[in-house]
Amino acid sequence: MVKIRFSRIGSKKMPYYRMVAIDARKQRDGRALEIIGHYDPRKETGKLTYNKERLDFWINRGAVLSDSISNLLKDTSVS
C-alpha cells in the first residue's frame, strides 16, 4: 500500500518536511517513490507547497493520506 506522508529533512530544532509518496512498510525517512511537495512549519502560516497533479495521481492510484497531511489539506480544501 502506498501512503502519502511527511519525511523529515530538517536539522535539530529546525524542522522541515517533504511530502512524499512512499510504501507504507518503509521507514519515515526511507527512499520515497516520489516527492510531491514541501512543508515548513516554522513559518507563521505553515507554508505547504505541493504539486496538485501528482497528488491527485497518487490518490487515484489508491494512496492513503496520513492524518497530518489530510488535516493540512483541509485548509486548502483539497481532500
N, C-alpha and C positions, 0 to 999 in steps of 0.2 A: 504494500500500500504506500502511496506517495502522500506526504504531508507537506504543507506549506507552513514554515515556521521560521523563527529567528535563529541566526547563528551569530554569536558574539565575536567581534573583531577588535573591540576597543581595549585599551590598556587598563591597568588597575585604576579604579575610581574615575574612569573616563569612558563610560560605556558607549558603544556604537555597534549597531546590529545590521546584518544583511538579511533581507527576506529571501529565503531560498526554498526551492522545491527539492525535497530530499526523501530518500527511502526511510520509512518510519523506524526501521531497525538500526539505522546509523546513529553515531554519536551526535551530540549537539553541534559540535564544530567539525563533523566529518565532511567528506567530499560530497558536494551537492550536485544534483543533476543540472540545476540552473539557478543563477542568481537573478531574482526578479526585481528587487528594489533594496532600499536602504532606509534605516530609521535612526534618528539622532534624538534620544530622549533629553539631552541636556539643553536643547533649545526651548524657548518659552512655550511654544505651541506643540512641541514634539514633532519635528519635521519628518514626515513619512513621504518618500518618493518611491514610485514603483511603475512598472510597465504594465498598463491595464490589459493590453492584448495578450501578453504572456500569462498574466494571472488568470484571465478568462480561459485561455487554452488549457492550463493545468486543472482548473476547476471542472471544465467539460470532460476531461480525461478521468475524473474521479478523485482528484486530490482533495484531501481534507484540510481545512484551515485550523490552525491552533487557536486556542481561546484568546490569546493576546492579540493575534493578528485580526481575528474576527471582530474584537472589540474596537480596535483602531480603525478598521474599515467601516464600521457602522457610522463613524463621524463623517466619513466621505460618502456615505450611502451607496456602497458597492455591493455588500452582501446582504 
